[in-house]
Amino acid sequence: MTWYPRIQAAIKTTLPFLAATQATNLALLVSALLQRQTLCLSELARAYPRPARCRVPTPKHDLLHRLKRLWRFLNNERVDPLVVQVALIPATLAQLGSPHWLGLAIDWTMFDTKLPSGKRLRYHVLRIAVPRRGRALPLLQVAYNRDLLPAGQSQNHLEEAALRAVVQALPPGVRPVILADRGFARATFLEWLQSQHLDYVVRVNRGTCLTDGQGQRCQLGEDGLLPGQQRWLPAVRFGLFHERPRPLTLNLALSWRLPRHLARSPRHHQPENPWYLATSLQTAQQAVAWYQQRWWIEASFKDSKSRFRLKYVQVGTPERLSRLLMALTIALCWLALLVLAQPGVFAPQRQAALAQWGRVSFVKVALEYLATLQDWPLACLPGRS
């Protein structure tokens, strides 16, 4: 793993609170993920370095010892995956140029896995990511057992706690916009966003009851919106509580058309159904443009499940899976920085060759760069110059 020394130095610089052995094992895991491009533990262990000196020329249990080293790190309760991922956010955003407005797409993905013992587990993975160039750069990933959530916490509490941790880690001057699909379209979540003074664009369900300033009620879907149209409903009351309008006032964008810059592209088509977007923004155009980026997190999940084989992972507890996803977050995030933050570090000839591929994800491009360069440019790592 030729890039291991540079990754280790970057981790020690950006995560100084980790013990030396913890930083070393995290750097080994991230380097192995980039080399093997899988979340299979035995494959990752094969990428771990062998001892410089062995008492036996060909040890019989060499792979087993490397696998046990990986397993011990994933089982280390002193390594908090949430704390580690949140601590990397300032350095990551600095590499992106410290944007003033920052989209934060939040979504869940789920998969079932069967352990070698025959036991089946149903995992739920929460991801918060920054949309960029058709993909989403992950900032936080946490895994849960769908059948056994942490004691005293619901899925709603987990979402709010993760968002709060990410928002609190943002540098001063960065203004987040929360982007969420219909799975988050509940009044309590919208009220929580308003109580935290966060901007948001959340798609809501057809049939939701609205009340205007004159007390007139209507349901989304009965507005007569046609393809190609867009409407703006400011300051409406959202939903009902005990058959009365909730004290939740927000803006609503109704849109059944693509933004103008996408409508000109033959790759994009009009949505099959209209978008009903609850938002704190001030125009329908802003809400639609921001929500369009939320879809990029779906493509990012595809990278994790297909290229890194997340859906085939065999880890017995959500805590160990969260530590494995912590390393995947770092790998995917730094792959994005390799392409997004410092595009000028690569030879023009290689840039021209990659341009012939057409529109590809930054993950594929960055992995191709690593295979070509066999090292990681220092300028592309956070905390390094």
MOCOR-V943156 format. One record per residue. N is the residue number from 0. RES is the residue in three letters. NEAR is the number of other ideal C-beta (glycine too) atoms within 8 Angstrom. Layout:
BEGIN
N	RES	NEAR
N	RES	NEAR
END
This chain:
BEGIN
0	MET	10
1	THR	5
2	TRP	12
3	TYR	10
4	PRO	6
5	ARG	12
6	ILE	14
7	GLN	11
8	ALA	10
9	ALA	13
10	ILE	14
11	LYS	10
12	THR	10
13	THR	11
14	LEU	12
15	PRO	6
16	PHE	4
17	LEU	12
18	ALA	6
19	ALA	6
20	THR	6
21	GLN	12
22	ALA	13
23	THR	9
24	ASN	11
25	LEU	17
26	ALA	12
27	LEU	12
28	LEU	13
29	VAL	14
30	SER	13
31	ALA	13
32	LEU	15
33	LEU	13
34	GLN	8
35	ARG	11
36	GLN	8
37	THR	9
38	LEU	12
39	CYS	11
40	LEU	12
41	SER	8
42	GLU	9
43	LEU	15
44	ALA	13
45	ARG	9
46	ALA	10
47	TYR	11
48	PRO	5
49	ARG	7
50	PRO	5
51	ALA	3
52	ARG	4
53	CYS	8
54	ARG	4
55	VAL	6
56	PRO	3
57	THR	5
58	PRO	8
59	LYS	5
60	HIS	6
61	ASP	10
62	LEU	9
63	LEU	7
64	HIS	9
65	ARG	12
66	LEU	11
67	LYS	8
68	ARG	11
69	LEU	14
70	TRP	9
71	ARG	8
72	PHE	13
73	LEU	11
74	ASN	7
75	ASN	9
76	GLU	5
77	ARG	6
78	VAL	12
79	ASP	6
80	PRO	12
81	LEU	11
82	VAL	7
83	VAL	13
84	GLN	14
85	VAL	12
86	ALA	11
87	LEU	15
88	ILE	12
89	PRO	10
90	ALA	10
91	THR	13
92	LEU	13
93	ALA	10
94	GLN	10
95	LEU	13
96	GLY	6
97	SER	9
98	PRO	8
99	HIS	7
100	TRP	6
101	LEU	12
102	GLY	12
103	LEU	15
104	ALA	15
105	ILE	14
106	ASP	13
107	TRP	8
108	THR	10
109	MET	9
110	PHE	9
111	ASP	8
112	THR	12
113	LYS	8
114	LEU	10
115	PRO	4
116	SER	4
117	GLY	6
118	LYS	7
119	ARG	8
120	LEU	10
121	ARG	9
122	TYR	14
123	HIS	12
124	VAL	15
125	LEU	15
126	ARG	15
127	ILE	12
128	ALA	12
129	VAL	11
130	PRO	13
131	ARG	12
132	ARG	6
133	GLY	7
134	ARG	14
135	ALA	13
136	LEU	16
137	PRO	13
138	LEU	14
139	LEU	14
140	GLN	14
141	VAL	12
142	ALA	11
143	TYR	12
144	ASN	11
145	ARG	9
146	ASP	4
147	LEU	4
148	LEU	9
149	PRO	6
150	ALA	3
151	GLY	3
152	GLN	8
153	SER	6
154	GLN	7
155	ASN	9
156	HIS	8
157	LEU	14
158	GLU	12
159	GLU	10
160	ALA	9
161	ALA	14
162	LEU	13
163	ARG	9
164	ALA	11
165	VAL	15
166	VAL	11
167	GLN	7
168	ALA	9
169	LEU	11
170	PRO	8
171	PRO	3
172	GLY	6
173	VAL	11
174	ARG	8
175	PRO	12
176	VAL	14
177	ILE	13
178	LEU	15
179	ALA	15
180	ASP	9
181	ARG	7
182	GLY	7
183	PHE	10
184	ALA	14
185	ARG	7
186	ALA	10
187	THR	7
188	PHE	14
189	LEU	15
190	GLU	9
191	TRP	9
192	LEU	12
193	GLN	11
194	SER	6
195	GLN	8
196	HIS	4
197	LEU	12
198	ASP	10
199	TYR	13
200	VAL	16
201	VAL	16
202	ARG	13
203	VAL	12
204	ASN	8
205	ARG	7
206	GLY	7
207	THR	12
208	CYS	10
209	LEU	13
210	THR	9
211	ASP	10
212	GLY	5
213	GLN	4
214	GLY	6
215	GLN	6
216	ARG	8
217	CYS	9
218	GLN	9
219	LEU	13
220	GLY	6
221	GLU	6
222	ASP	8
223	GLY	4
224	LEU	8
225	LEU	6
226	PRO	6
227	GLY	6
228	GLN	10
229	GLN	11
230	ARG	10
231	TRP	10
232	LEU	10
233	PRO	6
234	ALA	6
235	VAL	13
236	ARG	11
237	PHE	14
238	GLY	10
239	LEU	8
240	PHE	8
241	HIS	4
242	GLU	4
243	ARG	6
244	PRO	10
245	ARG	10
246	PRO	5
247	LEU	11
248	THR	7
249	LEU	12
250	ASN	14
251	LEU	15
252	ALA	16
253	LEU	17
254	SER	13
255	TRP	14
256	ARG	10
257	LEU	10
258	PRO	9
259	ARG	6
260	HIS	6
261	LEU	9
262	ALA	9
263	ARG	5
264	SER	7
265	PRO	3
266	ARG	3
267	HIS	7
268	HIS	4
269	GLN	8
270	PRO	9
271	GLU	3
272	ASN	6
273	PRO	8
274	TRP	12
275	TYR	13
276	LEU	16
277	ALA	14
278	THR	15
279	SER	9
280	LEU	11
281	GLN	4
282	THR	8
283	ALA	12
284	GLN	8
285	GLN	10
286	ALA	15
287	VAL	14
288	ALA	9
289	TRP	14
290	TYR	12
291	GLN	10
292	GLN	11
293	ARG	16
294	TRP	7
295	TRP	13
296	ILE	14
297	GLU	8
298	ALA	12
299	SER	15
300	PHE	11
301	LYS	8
302	ASP	13
303	SER	12
304	LYS	11
305	SER	7
306	ARG	8
307	PHE	12
308	ARG	11
309	LEU	11
310	LYS	7
311	TYR	8
312	VAL	11
313	GLN	10
314	VAL	10
315	GLY	7
316	THR	7
317	PRO	9
318	GLU	7
319	ARG	11
320	LEU	13
321	SER	13
322	ARG	13
323	LEU	13
324	LEU	13
325	MET	14
326	ALA	12
327	LEU	15
328	THR	14
329	ILE	13
330	ALA	11
331	LEU	14
332	CYS	13
333	TRP	15
334	LEU	13
335	ALA	15
336	LEU	16
337	LEU	15
338	VAL	12
339	LEU	11
340	ALA	11
341	GLN	9
342	PRO	8
343	GLY	4
344	VAL	7
345	PHE	9
346	ALA	5
347	PRO	6
348	GLN	6
349	ARG	10
350	GLN	10
351	ALA	8
352	ALA	7
353	LEU	10
354	ALA	6
355	GLN	6
356	TRP	5
357	GLY	4
358	ARG	3
359	VAL	7
360	SER	9
361	PHE	13
362	VAL	12
363	LYS	9
364	VAL	11
365	ALA	12
366	LEU	11
367	GLU	9
368	TYR	12
369	LEU	13
370	ALA	7
371	THR	7
372	LEU	9
373	GLN	7
374	ASP	8
375	TRP	12
376	PRO	10
377	LEU	8
378	ALA	8
379	CYS	12
380	LEU	14
381	PRO	13
382	GLY	7
383	ARG	10
384	SER	3
END
